[in-house]
Amino acid sequence: MPPNTTASTGQQPGKSGRRKGRKARLFVLVLVLALIGGVAFGAYWSISTVRASFPQTKGTLTLKGLSGPVEVKRDDYGIPQIYASSDADLFMAQGYVQAQDRFYEMDVRRHMAAGRLSEMFGKSQVDNDEFLRTLGWERVAKQEYDTKLSAATKKYLQAYAEGVNAYLQGKDGKDISLEYPALGFTNDYKPQKWSPVDSVSWLKAMAWDLRSNMQEEIDRALLTSRLGPKQIAELYPRYPYSRNKAIVQEGQYDELTGAFEQGGTSGTAGTAGTAGTAGTASGTAGTASGTASGTSGLDSQLTGLSDALSDLPPAVGVNGDGIGSNSWVVRGDHTITGKPLLANDPHLSPSLPSVWYQMGLHCRSVSSACQYDVSGYTFAGMPGVIIGHNQDIAWGMTNSRVDVTDLYLEKITGDGYLFDGKVRPFETREETIKVAGGSPRKIVVRETNNGPLLSDRAAELVKVGRKATVDTAAPDRGDGYGVALRWTALQPGTTMDAVFAMNRAKNWTDFRKAAALFDVPSQNLIYADTEDNIGYTLPGRIPIRSQDDDGSVPAPGWDPKYRWTGYIEQDALPYEYNPERGYIVTANQAVTDSGKYPYTLTEDWGYGTRSQRITDLIQSKIKDGGKISTDDMRQMQLDNSSEIARLLVPTLLKIDPENKDVREAQKLLEGWDYTQDTDSAAAAYFNAVWRNILKLAFGNKLPKELRVKGQCLWVEPVNVTGPADEAEKVRECGERDPDQAQPDGGDRWFEVVRKLMDQPDSEWWKTPKAGTRPGADNRDQLFRRAMIDARWELTAKLGKDIDTWTWGRLHRLFLKNQTLGIEGPGFVQYALNRGPWELSGGQATVNATGWNAAGGYGVVWVPSMRMVVNLGDLDKSRWINLSGASGHAYSAHYVDQTDKWADGELLPWSFSDRAVEDGTTDKLVLKP
C-alpha cells in the first residue's frame, strides 16, 4: 500500500486509539456524504479527491527560482530534512515543502492574523475580524517588514514566499487540501499568493497567545462585583519564594552599573546590546488608587472584553492560570554523556494539525553563502527553526509570563480623549472587511496614546464608562469611559531577525546577541552547547511602570503617572551562565527572587509547582554523584505526581464520610502514591473531590462573569446591605466558556488552598445546604461535602462500580481541525477530527495535560511537543509532535505520532548526514 495513501488514526476509543483501514474509513466517509448530500456530492468528494492534495515526496520536480538542486529527505513519519547550497534555496524549499503538507493551515493562520477570516468562512467570523483588525497585527507586521527587519531576513522571507507560491502555481483548491472543496460548497473562495508579511504576521498571533496577565487584569476587576479587596488578595496570593525556587538563583542586579551580573559561576556572559531606555525601577506597588479597576463598575465592560477574547478562533490558543511550559538543562558533570542534556515541552491548546512542524534545514557546506545547519520545530508559514539545535548549540523556550500588556480606562470626549488635562484627537483608520457570501463591513478603529480602543468592538464594553466607579479625582464620566490596550507587540520589532540569529549562533555570546533581538513575546530561553556550557536569558521589550502602577489592574489613561516610562535595558535583564548547581529549570515560575531585582516583571507568575517538582527530580537523580541519561529526561517529562493531592489526601483520609458508598470511594486514596496514571481510580476520585472543593469553596461565590456558561445559582443581589432574604435572591447564570472559567484548578488555586488549610474556620469554607446534600461551616465539613458530591458525580459519569473507574475515562483528548472541524457540518467534522485519547497527567503536573476544574475533566491544553537534545551526540536526541507532519486528513502522517505521544514515547531525531540518509524513506529532488 503506497505510504501517501494510508489512512491514519480514526475516532479512537482507547488509550492510544485503534487504527482503521484506509479503504474502510474512506468507504464510510463516501457513504455518509452520499446519504447526507446526495450521491453526486458523495461521488465528488471521493477517494480521488482526498488523494489529489497529497504531496509528491519522491522523484524530481522543477522549482523555478532555485539556483541549484535541493534534496528533500523524509523519514518514516514524513518529517523532511532539506539540503541546499545557498540560504535562498534552503528557505525557498522550506516554503515549498511546508505548503505541500500544511498550506490550508497556513492560509487560515494568515487570514486570522490579518483579520480576514470572513473572506473564508463568511459572516460568522465578522466579529472576530473586527476585533483582530482593531489590534492591527498585519499592519504592525508590515511596518516591521518595511522598517525594522534586516536585509538578510527580508531575503529569506521573500525566498520562503516564492517557495510557497511555486507550490500554489496552477493548483485549484482541491489540489491543495480537501477543506477547500468543502469551502467551495458555500462560497467561491480561492487561495491567494503568499507574501513575506504573511509570515511576520503569525508572530503577532503567537505573541497574543503568550501575552501574559491580561486575563488576570480582567478577572481581578470582575471579582470586585462580589468580593472585597481582602478576599481578592486571598485568591491571588504572593509567589512562594521560600518554597519554590526562582529561575535565576546565582546572579544579581548591580545598581551602580545598571546591569544584571552573573555571580558564583564560571564563564563569561558577554554583552547583548540594548532594547530601550531604562527608567526608574517600579518596585512592587499595590493597586493604583486612581484606577477604576478596583470597583464594581468594570463588570460589564470587562465581561465584554473577556467574551471577545474567548470568542477568538481556537488557533490563537488558551490562556489561563495553568497553561505554561517546561524546559530544563543539565550540565555535563551530572549527565551520563559528560555533555549537556536539554529538555523542552511547550504547553498549548491542542490543535489539528499541531502548531509545530518538525524539520531540518541543512547547508551542504556551511559557509557565508549558506549559513545554516539546524533542526527542530518550525511554524508552518514561517522560515527558520523556532526551537531546536544546530551543530553547536541547542535552545528551548517557555513563557516568561512577564507583563507586557496593560488595559487603560480612557475618558472619551467628542472626537478625542482626555490626557493630562487636555483633549487629544484619536488616531483613526477605516477598515473594510470582505465577507464571503455577504456585503463588506466597514469599521473605524480609534486609538489613544495607549493603543487601540477595544471597547469599540463589543456593545458590552461600552457599559464600562456608564458603570465604572472611580475616585473623586477622576474626570466626569460623560458618555462613558473606553478601554484601550497597550501591548509591546503593537510596536514594530525584530523577533524575525532573532529567529535566524539563533539558528546561526555558535556560542553563548552569539546566543545572547540573538536573544536581544527577540523582543516579542518575552520568553524564558534556555541554552546548551557542545562545549558543555549551559545558560538562561530573559529577552524581550519589557515596560517600566511608575511606582503607582504594578500592571496588575486596569489603569486610568488620563493620568500621565500611569504611562510606561521606558523599557528595561537588555543588559539589565536576568540571566544565568553555568550556575554552580549544574542545572537550570524554567516552568513559568518567578524569574528572580522578589527582593533581588528592582523592576516589577509581573505580579502573575506561575506558582512554581511544576518547576519545583522538576528540580526535586533532578536533585534526587544527581545526589551522591548520580548521572542523568536522555531517557531520564524523558521520564521526568512524564511525571504525573499531583502536588495538591499530596497536600490534601492526608486530611481527606481523616474525615468520616458516614455514607458507605462515599467511604468506599475514600478507600481508593489509601496508599495512593499521588500519581495520575491513565488507569488510576484514585486519581479519578481525587480530582473529582478537588473539583468539588473548588466549586463549593470558591466557584459558587464568584461573579457570573467568571463562572461556567449556563451554571445558574440563586445569589444575593450585588448592591444590598446585609444578608438578603431567600425571597430577595436572584438567579444568575455563568457566562464564560468552560475552558476559560474559574476556578480552573491551576497552581494558583493550589496556593490559595494551601494558605487556607491552616484556617479551618475561614469564611471560604462555608457553603449552604443543597437539597439532601449537607451544608458546611468549616473546612472539614466542606471536604466531606465535596467527597459526597464527587462520589455521585463519578457514579453518574463512570458507573457505580468503582472497580471500573479510571482517570483516563474522564481525562480525554480530542484533536479537532481548528476551522471546519469545529463549526463545519457533522460529516466534515467526522472526516477531519480525531480522538479521543485517554491521558495521564493533569493540572500543574510536569506531564501537564491540563483540564479546567470549573468546566470538567477534558484535556484543554497539552505538551504540544516534547524534545530532549543530547549535546554529546546530536543523533541520539529524541523528539515527538502532538499530531504529525501532514495537515491532510487522510495522509498516513496526519496523526501518526499521537499514539506514541500519548504513551510518552519519543522518536529518534537524526541530524548528521549519515543518520538522516539511513532514516530516509522518500527522497524528492527540486531542480531549477
N, C-alpha and C positions, 0 to 999 in steps of 0.2 A: 504494500500500500504506500503510495508516494507520501513523503513526510508532510508536504504542504497541504494535503487534503484530509488529514486525520482530524476527526472531531476530538475536542478536549473535554475536560470535566463538565458534566451537566449539573442539573439540580441535585444537590448532594445531601443525602440524609444522614450520613455517618460522620465519624470523627474526622476522617480525611477525605470523605467523599467517595463515590463509586463512579467509575468511568462508564460511559455509554458509547457504544459504537457509532461511528460517523454515519453509516448508512441508516441505521435505525433512527438516530436522532433527526437527521435531515428528512427522512420519510415522515416522521411525526410532524415536523415543522411544516412541511409542504401540505400535509393533510389538514392540519389546523388552519393554515392560511386558506386552503381551498374551501373549507367548511364555513369560515367566517367571512371571507371576502369574495368568494366565488371562485370557480375553477380556473378562470382566466388569470385572476390575480395570483392564485397559488402557483400556477404554472410559470408566471413571470418571475416570481421570487423563488427560484428553484435552486437545485444544486449548482447549475452552471452560473447563476447569478452570484451565489455565495462565493464560488471559487474564482470568479472573474477578477476580484480585487487582491487575491493572494500575490505576494511579491515574487518576482523571479530571483532566485538565490543561487542559481548555477549558470554556467556558461559565460557569455560575453554580451555586454551592452555598450552602445556608443553614447557618450555623455559629452555633448558639445560644451566647450569652455574649459575642459581639462587640459593641462599642459603635458601630462604623461599618464601612463596607465595606473590604475588604482585597484588593489585587490581587497575584496570584502570576504572574510572568512567567518563562517558561522559554525557554532558547535551544536551539540545535541539539543540545546534549549533555544536555538535560534539567536543566540547572543552574538552580535557582529564585532569583529576586530578589523579595523580598516588600516591598510598600509599604503602610504603615498610618499612622493618625493618632494613635495612642496606644501607649505602651510595652506595655500589657497585650495589646492587639490584635496587636501585632507578634510577641510571643513565643507567644501562643496560636496564631497562624497558623504560626509556626515548628514548633511541636509537631505540628500537623495535617499539614503538608507532609512533615516528616521521617518521620512514621508512614506516610504514603502510600507512600513509597519504601523505608523501611528498618525497618518495625516488627518483623519477625521477628528481625533483628539486635539491635534494642533489647531485645526480650524475652529473648533468650539472654544478653545482657550483664547485664541486671538480675538474672537468676537466678544467673549466675556470681558477681557481686559479693555477692549475698546468701547464697551457699552453698546454692542451691536447684535446682541442675541436675538432681538426681534426680527432681524433680517433672515435668520434661520428658522426660528420657532414661532414667529407670529406674535399676536398681541399679548399672550400670556407673559411675555418677558419685558413688556414696556416699562413696568415699574422698576425692575432690576436695571434696565438700561438707563433710565433716568437717574437712578442713584449712582451708577458707575460713571455716567457722563459728568455728573456733578463732581465726583472725585477727580476725574480727568486723567486717568492713568496713561492713556495713549498720548494725550497732549504733553504730559511731562516726559514720556519716553521719547517723543520726537525732539523735544528740547535737549534731552540728554544726548541723543544721537547727533544732533546738529552742533552742539556747543561744548560737550564735556568729554566725549569718548575719544581715545587716541586714534590716529590714522590706521594703525595696525588692527585695532579692534574693529573699526569700520570695514576694513578689507575682509576680515574674517566673517563678519555679519553679512556682507554682500555675497561672498562666496557661498556661504550657507544658503542664503535665499536663492541663489542661482541653482543650487543643487535641488532644492525643493521644487522650484519651478520647472526644472528639467524633468522631474518625475511627473508633474501635472500635465505637461505639454501633450496635447492630443487625447487626453482622457476625459470621459464623461464621469459623472458621479458614481455610476455603478461599477466603473473600473477602479475606483479608489477605495470604497468601503460600502458594505451593504446598508449602512444607515442612510446613505444618500438616496437610494431608491425609495426608502421609507419616507424621507422628507418630500420626495417628489410627488407623493400622492396628495399632499396638502398645499404645496407651493412649488414655484419654479426655481428654487434656489440652485445656484451653480457655484462651485468653489472658484475663488479668485486667486490671482498670483500672490505669492508670499513676499513680504518686504522686510528689510532689516529691522524696522521699528516694531514689527510684529513680535520679533524675538525679544527685544528690550522690554516691551510692554508686559510680558509674562513675569518678569522680575517684580513688577509692581503688585501683581496678583499674589505672588508668593510672599512678598513683604506684608501684604494685608493679612494673610493667614497667620503671620508671625508678628502681629503688630503690638503685642504686649498687653497692657492693662486697660484697654478702652472699655471692655465689657465690665470690668470691676468698677470703673468710674461710674458707669451707668447703674450698676446694681447697688452700689452704696447709696446713690442718690434715691433710687426707688425704694430702698428699705426704710427711708425716713417717714414714709406714709404710715407705717405701723410700729416702728421701733425707735427708741431713743438713742442718743449718742453712746451711752454705756453699753447698750445691747449690741449696737452695730460694731463697736470696738471688740466685743467678745466674739463676734463672728469673723473678725479679721485680726486674729492675734499676731503679735510680732514674731518674726522668724526666730526659731530656737537655736541661736548661735552656739550655745554651750553644748547642745546635744548633736546637732547635725552640722558637720564642718562645711565652711565656705569652700569655694573652688580654690582661690588663691590664699595660701597659708604662710608663704615664706617671702613675701615681698612687702613693700611699704611705700607710701606716698611721701616724698620729700618736699616739705613746704618751702624750703629755700630755693630749690631748683624748679619746682612746679612739675616734677616728673615722678613717675612711678618707678621704683628701683627694686631690682632683684636682691633678695637677701639670703644668705646662707647657702648658696649653690655654686656649682661650678659652671664655667662657660660664661659667655657674654651675650647680651640680648641684642645688641645692635640698635640702630635707630630706625624709625619708621615714618618720618615726615609728620606733617600736621594736617588737621582737618577743620580748623576753625579757630576762633579766638576764645580762650577760656576767660570766664569772668569770676565773680566772687562765688565761692563754694556755697551751695544752697543748704547744706546740712540736712537735718531732718526736721521738718516743720509739721505742725498739726494742720487740721482743716482750716483753710483760709477763711478769715472772718467775714470777708466781703462777698463770698460766693453765695449763690442761690442753691447750691447743691446740697447743703445740709438741711434742707427743709422739704416739707411735703409737696411743695409746688411743682417740683420737677416730674412728678409721677407720669402724667400723660405724655408729655413731650418725649421724655427719655424712653418711655414704653414704645413710642412710635419709632425712635431710633433703633431700639433693640429689635423690634419687629422687622425693620428694614434690613438689619444685619443678618437676622436668622433666615430671611427670605432669599438671600443671595444664593446663587447656584451652588450646589454641593461641591463643585470642583474647587471653590475657594477654601473649603475646609471648616473644621470645627475649631472653636477657640474657647477653652474653658479651663477651670482650675486644674484638672488632672492631666490635661494634654501637655506633652513635652517631648523629651528625647533623652537617650542615654549615650554617653561616649566616655571612654576612658583609655588611658595609655599607660603601659608599664615598661619601665626601662630594662635593659638587658641583664643587669645583675639580679633581677628577680624572675627571669624567663629561662626556659629550657634552652632556647636558641642562643642566648647571650646577646641578642639584639631586641629592640622594642617590639611589642605587640600592641596594636591599636584596634579598638572595637567601637562601633557606632551603630545605632538603630533609631533613626528619627521617627517620632510618633505623629501620625497624621490621620485624618479621617480616611477610611478605606474607600478606594475608588477602583473602577474597572474601565480601562487598564490602570495599573499602578501609575502614580505620578512619576515614578522613576523609570529610566530606560538604561539598562546596562550596556556598556560599550567600551571598546578600546580604540584609541587614536594613536597610530604609530607612524613616525617618520622612519623610512627605511634606514636612513643615516641622519642622526641628529646634527644639525648644523645651523648656520644663520639663515639658510634658505628654508629649512624645515626644522622647527624647534621643539617638536612635541613627541613625547613617548609616555602616554598617560592612559590610565584605565580606571573606570569607576562608574558612578551613577550620574547620568545626564538627565536633563529635561527635554522631552521631545518638543522641538520648537526653538531650541537654543543651542548654539555651538559651544564646544568645550565640555569639560567634566566638572560637575559641581562638588562631588565628594569622591575621594578615591586615593590613588597614588600614582606617582611617576617612577622613574628609575632610581630616584634618590630619596624622596620624601613621601609621607602619607599624611592625610589630614581628615578630620571629621568635624561635624557641626552639631550643636544643639541650640535651641532657642535660649537666648540670654534672659528674656523677659524684661530687658531694660525698657524703661518707659520713654517711648518716643512719640506718643500721641497725647494731645490734650484737647478736651472739649471746652469751648468758651461760650458763655451766655453773651449775646450781643443785643444792645439796645438799638432797635431799628427806628429810624425817624425819616419818613418820606422815602427818598431815593438814597438814603445814606444810613450810617451807623455812628454811634457816639464813641469817641475815643479821646481821652484826656481833655474832656470838657468841650470838644468841638465835634461837629458833624462832618464825617468824611464820606465821599461818594463811594458806592460799591464799584468794584471792577466787575463788569458783566460780559457775558458772551452768550450767543444764541446757538443752540444745538438742535439739529434735525435728526430725528430717529426714524429710520425707514422700517416699515412693518410689513412682513410677508403676509399677503392676503388682505391688507388693510391700508388705510391712509397714513401718511407720515405724521409724526408727532413732533411739535416744536416746543422746546423748553428754554427758559432763560436761567443761566447759572449766575448766582451772585456770590461775590467773595468779599470778605473783610480782610483786614491786615493779619488776621489769624488763619484765614483759609476759607474754603467753600462753606456756604450755609447749607448744612444737611437738613435743616428744618424746612427748607423749601420743597423737599421731596416727599413729604408724608403729611397728610392732613392732621394726624395726631400730634405731630411735632409742633405745630402752630400753637397748640394749647399751653405750651410751657410758659410763654410770656403772660398768658392770662391768669396762670395759677401760681407762678413761682413766687415764693416768699423770700425777700431779700432784706438786708439790714437797712437801717434808716439812711445810710449814706448812699444807697443805690439810687440811680435815676428812676423817675416815674416810668412805670411800665408802658404807658401809652397803649398802643395796639398790641403790645406783647414783645417779649424777647425772642430772638432767634438762637439757634445753636450752630456754631462753626467748629470745624475740625482743623487743628494744626497737627501736621504729621510730617516727619522728616522725609518720607518717601515722595511727598508732593513737591520736592525741590529736585532739580536735575542732579544726578550723581554719577559715580564712576564704578559701580559694582560690576558692570560687564567687563571693564578693564581688569578688575581684581580676579575674575574667574580665570582669564588667560594667564595672568601673572602667577597665580597659584599653580596652575598647570605646568608652568615652566620652572618654578622655584627649585633650587638645588640645595638650599640650606636654610637655617633658621633666619638669618638676616634677610634673605630673599623673601622668605615667607612673611615676615613681619612687614616688609615694604609692600607686599601684595595685599596683606590684610588692611593696611592703612587706606587702600582704595575701596574696601568693602564697606561702604557707608550705610547701605540699607538692604536688608534688615540687619540689625545688630545681632550677631551670633557669637556663641562660645566656639572658638576654633581651637581644636587640639592638634598636636603635631608630633611626628616622629620621623627620624631619618636613619639611613643605613649606617651612619657613624655612631649610633647609639645615643642620640640626643632626643629628648622629649620636651614639649613645651605647650603652653596655653597662652592665648592672647584674646582680649576683648576688643574687637574693632567696632566701628560704627560712628555715625553722626549722632551724638548723644547730647541733648539740650541741657543747658544750665538754667535753672529756675531761680527766682528770687527766694529769699528766706521766708516769705509769706506763703509760698506755694510749693507743696511737695508732689504735685501732679496726681494726687490720689482721687480728687473730685473735680467736677467742672468749675471753672474759674470765671470771674467777671471780665469780659473782654473790654469793657470801657475803662478799666483801671490799668494804667501803664505798669504798675508794680508787679502785675502778673504776666508780663511779657517775658519770653525767654531772653536771657542776657548774652547768649553765645553758645558755643559748643565746646565740650571738653577736648583739650588738645590730645592728639593720639599718643604722645609721649607720656601723658598723664593717666592713660587708661591702664587698668590692671593687666598683668601678665605674669607668667612663671616660666622659668627655663631650668631644666634639670634639677628640680627640687630634691633635697636630701632624702625625702621619704621614698623616692624612686617611682612614683606613680602620680597621675592626675586624674581626677574624676569630675565630670560635669554632667549633671542631670537636672538642670533648670533650678538648682539651688542658688543661694546667695553667692555672688561673685567674690565679695570681700566681707570681712568682719565689719559690722557697722561702725565700730569705734576707730577703725584704722584707715578710713578713706573719707575725704572731705566732701565729696559730691554725692548727692542723692541719685542713685541709679534707678531705683524703683522702690515702691512700698509693697510690691506684689510679687515677690519671689515665689517659686515653688517652695514647699516647706522642707525639702531635703530628705524625704523618706526613701526615695529610690537611691539618691546619691550616697546616703549613709549605709544603706544595705550593700551597695556595690563596694564601698570602702571596707566594710566589715568582711565581705567575701575575699577581697584581695588580701587583707591583713591575715585572715585565717589561713590562707594558702601560703603566704611567704614567711610566716612565723617559723622560727627555728631553721631558717635557711631554705625553706621550700621554694620550688620553682613553678612557674605558671606556663602552661602549654597553650597552643592555639585552641585545642578542644576545651581547656579550662575556661577560656574566654567565652566560648560558645555556651558552655553550661551556665556561666554567670548570666548571660543574656536571657536564659530560660528560667531564671529563679522565680518561683511562684509564691514566695513567702508573703503572708499578709501581716503587716505590722500592726494594723488596727485589731486584728484577731488576737495577736499576741498580747495586746493591752486589755481587751475586753473579755476574752473567754474565761480567765480565772474568776471574774466576778459573775459571769453568766452561770458558771457551774455551781456557785454558792446559792443560787436562787431556787426556791421550791415552786415550780410552776403549778403544782396541785393536779392539774389535768393529766391523766396517764398518757394521752397521745402526745401532748407537749413534752412530757418527761421523756418519752421515747425518742423524740427528736433531739432533746437536750443531750441524751447519752451519746449522740454522734460526736459531740465535741470532746468527750473524754478521751484523752490520749492522742487527740489530733495534733499533728505537727505544724499546723498553720499553713500548709502548702495547698495551693488552689489548683490541684490537678483536674483534668477533664472528668475523670471518673469518681471524684470525691463527693460523697454525700454530705460530709461535714462542711465542706466549702459551700455547697449549695445552701445548707441551712444557716450557716453563719452569715453569709452575705444577705440572705433574706432578713435575718434578725437586724443586721446593720442597717439595711434599707429602711426597716420599720422604726428603728430607733431614731434615725434622721427625720423621718416623716413626722413622728409623734412629737419629738422634742423641738424641731425647728421648722420643718416644711409647712406644717399646718398653721404656723404663726407668721409666715412670710406674706407679703402683699401678693395680690393676684398676678401682678406683672411678672413675678419670678416663678410662680407655680406652674405645673404642667397644664397645658391647654385641656380644658374640659373637666379638670378636677375641681369640684364645687364644694364649698364649705359654708356653713352658717357662721358669720363672724360679726363682731361688734362694729357698728359704723365708725368711720375714722374720726370724725370731728365731734366726739361726745366727751363729756366729763364724767368720770367714774364708770363702773361696770354697767353695761346695758342689760335690761331685762330680756328674757328669751324672746318675748314678742317683738322687741326692738331690733333683733339681729337681722342682718341682711344676707342674702345668698350671693356669694362671689365665686366666680369660676376662673380657674387659671388661664393664662394667656400665652404661655411660652411653649415652644416645641419641646418634646420630651428629651431630646439630646442636648438641649441648652438650658433646661430648667435647674432650679436649686431646691434643696441641697444636692449637689451632684455626687458627693461622697468622696471627692479627691482629698489629697493630704492636708489641705486647709481644714477640712472638716475633721480629719484625724486630730489636728492640733486643737481645734475647738473642743472636741470631746475630751481629749487628754486633760486639758486645763479644768474642765468641769467635773472630772471624776472625783476630785477632792472637795467638791461642793455638792454633796448628795441632796441637799435641800434647795438647790438653785431653782429659780422660777422656770428655767428652761425645762426642767424635768417634770413639770406639771402638765397634765393633759386630761381632758374631760372624758367621762364615760361615753361609749358609743354603742347603743343597743345593748347586747348582752356582754360586750367587752368592758372590762373594768377601767376606771379612770386611774390616775396616778398623781400622788402628791410628792414623790421623791424619786431619786434615781432608780433604786431597785424595783419600785413598783412600775416605773415606766419600762424598765428592762423586761420585767415579767410580761407586761402587756405586749411588748414587741415580740417576745418569744411565742406568745399565743398567736398573734397576728401572722407571724412568719410561718408557723405550723399550718395554719389554714390556707394561707396564700399558696404554699407549695403543694398542699393537698389538692387544691384546685388546678394547679399548673402541671404537677408531676404525678399525681395519684396519691392514695392514702398509704400505700406500702412504701415505707422509707427505704427498703432494700433496693428499690428501682430508682431512687433519686441519684442524680449526678449533676455536678456543676456544669458540665458541657451541655446538658439538655436545656439549661437556662441561658447559657452564655454562648450565643451562636453568632457567627459572622456570615453576613450576606454580602456578596460583591455585586454592585449594580453599576451598569453603564450610567454615567452621570447626566445623560440627557434623556434619550428615548427610553432608557431602562428605568426611569423614574416616572415620567409623565406620558410615555407613549402608550399605545394600545396594548392590551394584555398579551396578545400573541407576540408583539415586538419585545416586550419585557421578557417574556419566556425565552425568546431567541437570544437576547443579549446578556441576561443576568445569570449568575452562578451562585450556588450555595444551597443549604448552609453548611458551614464547617463548625463543629463543636470545639471550643478552645479552652485551654487552661489559662492561667494568669488572671489579671484583674486590675482594679484601681490602685494606682500608686505602688504597684509591684514592679520589679525590674522587667519582668515579662509583661509589659504594660498594654494588655488588651483591655482598653478602658470601657467602662459602662457607666451610665448616668443613673445614680441611685434614685433620683426623683422620677425618672422616666421608665425604668425597667432594667433588665439584665442583659439585653442585647449589646453586642460589641459596637461601639461608636467611634473608637479610634484604635490604631494598631501600630506596632513597629512596622513601618511602611517598607522597610528593607532591613537586613542585618548584614554586617560585614565584620571580618576580623582580618587585619593586614599583618602579615608576618614579614618584618623588615630584615630578617635573617635569610629568608628565601621567599621572594615575592610569589613564586609559583605555588607555594604552599599556603597562600592566603585563601580565604573562603568568603563566599557571598551568597545571598539569596534575595529574590524580589518577591513582593506580595503576590503578583499575578504572573505575567510572563512578558516576553519581548513584544508580542504582537497585540495590536488592537483589533484584529479581525476575529469576529466572534467564533468562527469555526476553524480557525487555524489550530494546528497542534500546539502552538505556543501562546495561546490565549490565557490559560491559567495553569500551564504545566508546571509551574514552580509552587503553586499554592498548597498542594498536599504536603510537600516537603517543608514549606514554610510553617504550616500548621503543626507539623510534627517536630519542629525545632531543628531541622537539618540545614546544613549549608552545602553549597555546591563548590567544586574546585574552581579556582579563579586563575586561569592561565594568563601569563604575562609575557614571558620570554618568547622569542620567535619559535623555538623548538617546541615549547609546551603548547603554544597556540596551534601550530601546524599539526601536532599529534592529536589535538582535540577537534580538528576541523572535519565537519561532515559535508558542508556545502561551500563551494568557492565561486564567487562571481567576480569577473574582471570587467572593470569600467574603463573603456578606451576613449581617447579624444575623438 
